Amino acid sequence: MRRTVSLCVLLGLVVAVMLMPGCTVYDVAVEERNLGDWTSDKNISYAIERAYLNDELVRYLDFDAFCYEGQVFVVGQYESRDQVKRAVSIAEGTKGVRSVTTYVMPKKTRDDCGTTDNLGIYTQVKQRLVTDTSIWSTNIDIKTMQCHIILLGIVGSATERDAAIAHARSVEGVRGVESFLMVR
């Protein structure tokens, strides 16, 4: 019995790994950027986040870096302004970065919007974007913090951007929506 369960788990992992490259292929196929720009942007984001991971002041879990056509968006929560300055400095110093925009909020020690609330909001927004056939939801990154939604990415039209914002605003419990969606 134990061997069967182990075999099933192993088989499931193999199938999952085999399907992962398909997700990347799908992402690139519906992406508004060409493959070169998409790859460059992913490499920039990873380089910034890797630097955040190795920086004692920034704290990797506090900040995320998103990159679209060389434009970096640093999104996160901070304990000090020095943290923000350092996060921006790291992003600006990364090869290929053309500009850096921040959306940061001070960390709250007492907030009635916790991790569970943020995950619930994220899930509802993602579900609404995925089920709306007029939106390529894979082109939209969603970040939630303190029950605020931040939308990032490149979409094909103003109509698509506006629909994504409307979906985000329609979720109960959302305190605010900030859109950094760029129209191609």
Phi and psi in degrees as a GROMACS rama.xvg file:
@    title "Ramachandran Plot"
@    xaxis  label "Phi"
@    yaxis  label "Psi"
@TYPE xy
-63.1346  -38.1799  ARG-2
-65.7649  -37.6597  ARG-3
-64.7969  -43.4418  THR-4
-63.0441  -45.4285  VAL-5
-60.6866  -41.1585  SER-6
-64.4113  -41.1529  LEU-7
-64.4932  -41.8807  CYS-8
-63.5633  -45.0893  VAL-9
-61.4428  -44.273  LEU-10
-61.5787  -42.2354  LEU-11
-61.2323  -41.8637  GLY-12
-65.105  -40.4117  LEU-13
-62.0475  -44.9121  VAL-14
-62.6589  -43.3638  VAL-15
-60.8469  -43.9171  ALA-16
-64.5522  -38.5381  VAL-17
-66.4097  -31.8186  MET-18
-82.1623  -22.4086  LEU-19
-57.7647  -47.2317  MET-20
-59.3036  -30.5441  PRO-21
-63.0353  -35.5957  GLY-22
-63.9459  -43.1962  CYS-23
-64.0882  -42.6562  THR-24
-60.4066  -43.223  VAL-25
-63.0227  -45.4805  TYR-26
-55.4157  -46.3124  ASP-27
-68.5359  -36.6255  VAL-28
-63.9319  -34.4987  ALA-29
-102.061  2.22549  VAL-30
-70.019  143.188  GLU-31
-75.3319  -22.8743  GLU-32
-89.582  156.792  ARG-33
-76.0939  166.952  ASN-34
-57.9506  -40.0626  LEU-35
-63.5242  -45.9019  GLY-36
-65.7512  -42.2844  ASP-37
-59.2019  -47.1495  TRP-38
-64.1804  -44.7108  THR-39
-59.8949  -45.3847  SER-40
-62.2929  -42.6593  ASP-41
-62.7314  -42.2836  LYS-42
-63.804  -39.6226  ASN-43
-63.3195  -48.3995  ILE-44
-57.3347  -46.167  SER-45
-64.4447  -39.61  TYR-46
-63.3772  -42.54  ALA-47
-65.2941  -47.462  ILE-48
-66.8922  -33.3249  GLU-49
-64.1916  -41.0642  ARG-50
-65.8339  -38.211  ALA-51
-61.0385  -40.4518  TYR-52
-61.0648  -34.6169  LEU-53
-92.1099  1.55142  ASN-54
-103.296  125.356  ASP-55
-71.3851  -30.1902  GLU-56
-78.4813  -43.2134  LEU-57
-68.3088  -42.0475  VAL-58
65.854  102.816  ARG-59
-48.8949  -42.0281  TYR-60
-74.1676  -11.1111  LEU-61
-87.3809  -21.9524  ASP-62
-132.875  146.435  PHE-63
-124.294  149.989  ASP-64
-120.822  126.648  ALA-65
-117.756  140.614  PHE-66
-132.875  131.974  CYS-67
-137.655  114.804  TYR-68
53.0825  40.9003  GLU-69
82.2976  -5.45822  GLY-70
-91.5378  119.285  GLN-71
-100.322  139.208  VAL-72
-118.714  116.95  PHE-73
-97.9472  119.214  VAL-74
-125.38  132.115  VAL-75
171.663  -170.552  GLY-76
-119.602  142.025  GLN-77
-126.744  155.368  TYR-78
-99.8675  -26.0444  GLU-79
-145.518  155.749  SER-80
-65.2882  -26.8892  ARG-81
-62.2686  -36.088  ASP-82
-59.0523  -46.6464  GLN-83
-63.6111  -46.7943  VAL-84
-57.8166  -42.665  LYS-85
-67.4826  -42.0833  ARG-86
-60.9675  -42.6574  ALA-87
-67.418  -42.322  VAL-88
-60.1064  -42.4945  SER-89
-62.1081  -45.9202  ILE-90
-62.5664  -46.4015  ALA-91
-63.4657  -30.0806  GLU-92
-84.5085  1.76708  GLY-93
-86.9742  133.15  THR-94
-58.6833  132.452  LYS-95
96.6927  -9.93782  GLY-96
-77.6715  126.831  VAL-97
-95.9182  -34.1958  ARG-98
-158.079  159.768  SER-99
-129.83  128.413  VAL-100
-118.905  140.109  THR-101
-115.477  147.429  THR-102
-135.791  98.6629  TYR-103
-127.868  151.582  VAL-104
-132.748  144.522  MET-105
-67.053  140.976  PRO-106
-65.2199  139.477  LYS-107
-107.8  130.445  LYS-108
-77.7006  -31.5825  THR-109
-123.727  102.893  ARG-110
-137.413  132.232  ASP-111
-79.3443  3.87427  ASP-112
-107.772  101.926  CYS-113
-102.235  -169.065  GLY-114
-58.1913  -42.832  THR-115
-62.1056  -42.5187  THR-116
-62.7586  -45.9825  ASP-117
-62.2301  -41.749  ASN-118
-65.1394  -39.6975  LEU-119
-62.9114  -44.0436  GLY-120
-63.8023  -46.4606  ILE-121
-55.8557  -47.8289  TYR-122
-61.5066  -43.1499  THR-123
-65.9516  -42.2421  GLN-124
-64.1887  -47.6768  VAL-125
-58.7411  -43.428  LYS-126
-62.047  -41.6517  GLN-127
-67.6634  -37.8711  ARG-128
-68.8156  -41.7083  LEU-129
-65.5461  -38.0788  VAL-130
-82.2469  -10.8636  THR-131
-86.6379  107.6  ASP-132
-70.4891  -8.82164  THR-133
-87.2939  -1.01076  SER-134
-122.174  132.4  ILE-135
-84.6303  90.6233  TRP-136
-63.7424  -24.2258  SER-137
-69.9054  -14.1889  THR-138
-86.5108  -2.66306  ASN-139
-115.434  122.112  ILE-140
-93.9721  142.471  ASP-141
-122.516  131.41  ILE-142
-124.818  132.837  LYS-143
-120.815  137.138  THR-144
-155.466  134.882  MET-145
52.1172  37.81  GLN-146
63.5722  20.5187  CYS-147
-103.066  144.596  HIS-148
-109.683  132.817  ILE-149
-118.427  121.185  ILE-150
-103.865  131.521  LEU-151
-136.276  150.908  LEU-152
139.697  -171.95  GLY-153
-122.862  124.145  ILE-154
-115.876  165.842  VAL-155
-82.477  -16.7221  GLY-156
-157.873  162.279  SER-157
-64.9174  -33.057  ALA-158
-62.3761  -43.4453  THR-159
-63.6444  -44.0755  GLU-160
-60.3261  -48.0756  ARG-161
-64.3379  -37.2084  ASP-162
-65.7169  -41.0818  ALA-163
-62.9034  -43.0878  ALA-164
-63.6765  -42.8355  ILE-165
-61.8672  -42.1778  ALA-166
-60.9423  -44.1515  HIS-167
-62.9573  -42.3646  ALA-168
-68.6426  -23.3402  ARG-169
-79.9233  -8.67909  SER-170
-80.2719  129.327  VAL-171
-64.6434  137.758  GLU-172
94.8432  -6.97889  GLY-173
-75.7467  127.073  VAL-174
-86.8383  -26.7832  ARG-175
-172.18  157.644  GLY-176
-129.12  128.942  VAL-177
-119.164  126.066  GLU-178
-109.969  125.639  SER-179
-115.142  30.7917  PHE-180
-75.7941  126.321  LEU-181
-101.382  139.637  MET-182
-96.5169  128.653  VAL-183
